[in-house]
């Protein structure tokens, strides 16, 4: 993306500047791109914006363009307060894609980007849909609100996984090799999705979040 000649043939600087450049292009796809349309960020990777849940939460799927029907897939989600505009997670997404992974980069409850329908921010959507109905009475303090956010992210992570499984041929991925990744709240979401067992989650807020979301995807 950034020619070596621009960096006095310093390969590391050229790579880092390329990641920054492509992160900016990725932000433009998220903010202004059409849904389900491929955008080539350069000659090595392309990005597609999709809705991955029944209530139209967004995901960017970044694909290396080299031919291989069984690429490994990174499930990447944002940190709290990110909006897909020059965020740390954008640069991680680009870096993994340049290394040959398909990256499923999805919004979680902490994303502050405005929704596609101009009805507020993504985080406000989930506060209204889940937290306002689940975090009442004894469950209204900050600790329990964070629990609810964790549970929402658990279901969102699973929805992202299911979307990629259902579309594995389209995106040329090996469904036996998923790697959950994230920073900050995204790391929390990735760890929780990796290690939590839905059969053992009996907390009332887990069931409330599940009911409020209405996600019936198998976990």
N, C-alpha and C positions, 0 to 999 in steps of 0.2 A: 504493500500500500504506500509506504514512504520509501522512496529510492535510497539505496545506500549512498549514492553520491551526495545526498542532502545531509548526511551525517559523517562526512569524512571517512566513509567505509567502516564505520563502527557498527557492527552487526547488532549488538545489544541495544544501542540507542535507536537504530532503525526499527527493530522489533517493538520496542516500547512505544515509540511514536506511532507505529502502525496500529498497535492495540488501542491507543488513545483515539486515533482517527476513526477506526472502525467502531469503537464504542459510541462515538458521536453519531455515526451513520445508523447504528442500531437504535439509538434513542429516537432518531427521526422516523424510523419504521414504526416504532411503538406509538409515537405521538401522532403521526400523520399518515401512516401507511394503511392501505386497504386490507381488510380481513381476507385471509386465504389466498393472498397473492404473494408470489415469490419476489424477493428483492435481493439482487446480487450486491453484497457489500464490497466485494472485490472479485478477482478471478478465482479465489480459493474457497470462499464461504458465501452462503446465502441465508436469508432470514425470512420467515413467514410468521405473520401474526394470526393467532386463532383464538376462538373462545373455547375454553376447555371444560366448562361446567354448564349446567342447565340455566344458571343465572348469569351467564356471559362474563365470567372472569377471564382475563386475558393471559395468554402465554406467547412468548416468542420462541420459535423453534429455529435454532441456528445450525445449519448443516454444512459440513465439508462437502465439496463437490466431487471429490475423488470417488471412483467406482468401487464400492464394497457393500454387499447386501447385508452385512452383519456388523455394523458399527456399534461401539459401546455408547451408552446414553447417560449423560449427566442430568439429574433432576436438580435444577438450581432454583432457589427462591430468595427473595429480597430480604434485606435487613429492615428493621423498623424505621419508618420515616423516609424510605427511598421512593423514588418516583420514576425509575427507569430513564432518568436523564443525567448522563454522566456519573451514575452511581458506581460505587466500588464493584457491585455485582455485575454491572455491564462489562467491566474490564475482565472480570473472571470468566464471564460467558464467552467473550471473544477469545481469550487465551486458550480455553479448553477446545473451542471449535477449531482454532488454528493448529492444535495438537492432534486433531483427527476425531474428536468426540462429536456426536450429535448432542446439542444442549437444549433441554426443555426448560426454559427460563420463565417461571410462572409467578404471577402475583399471589401474595398471601395477605392476611388480615392487616399487616402493618404497612401495606403500600399506600402512599398518599397521593398517587396519581389520580387525576379526575377520571371518572368512568366515561365510557364511550357515549353514554346517553345523556351526558351533561347533568346528571342527577347527583352531584357531589362527588366526593373522593371515595376510592375503594374502601378505605378504612371506615368511613362513615356508614357505608352501605352495610358492613357487617356489624357495626355497633348497633345500628337500627334493627337489623334482622335477627341478631342473636343476643348480644349483650344486654340490650334494653329489656328483653323478655326473660332472659335466664338469670341475670345478675340483679336480683331483687331481694329485699329482706336481709337475711343472714348472709347472703352471697353477694352483697353489693360493694364490698371493699375492694381495694386495688389488687390484692392477692388473688381473689377469686375471679376478678375480671381478667387477670393474666392467664389463669387456668382456662377460662373460656376461650381466650385467644389461642392458646395452645391446642385446644380441642378442634377449633375451627381450622387451624393450620393442618392438623392431622387429616381431616377430611379433604382439604384442598390438595395436600400432597398426594393422597390416594387418588383423587380425581385426575391429577396430572399424570400419575403413573398409568392409570387406566386409559387415558386418552392416547398415550404413546403406545401402549400395547395394542389398542384397537386400530391404530394407524401405523403399525410397525413396518408394513411393507412400503407404505408411502414414503416413510422417512429412513428406510433401510437400517433398522436397528435390531440388535440382538436382545430379545426380551429377557434373557437370563443374566444380563449384565447391566444393571442399573446402579448408579452411584449418586446417592443424595448428598447435596452440597449446599452450603449457604454461609453467610456471615451474620453474626449477631442474632437477631430474631430468626433469620433464615437458617442459621446453624442449629438453633434450638428446634426449629421445625423439622430439620433433616434428621437430627439425632432422635427426636421423639418418634418420628415416623419409622425410623430404622429399628428401634428397639422396643417400642410399646406393642403390647399384645391386646388387640381390641376385645378379645374374649375375657380379659381380666380387668378391663376398664369399667368400673361400676359406679364411679363418681356421678352424682346427680347432674352435674354440669355437663358431663360427657353426653349423657342421654338427652339433655335439653338441647345442646348444640346440634346433635344429630337430628333431632326432631325439627328444630327450627330451620336447618338447612334443607332437609328433605332429600339428602343424598342417599340413594339406595345402591351405590356402587359396591360390589364385593371388595372386602379388604384382604 
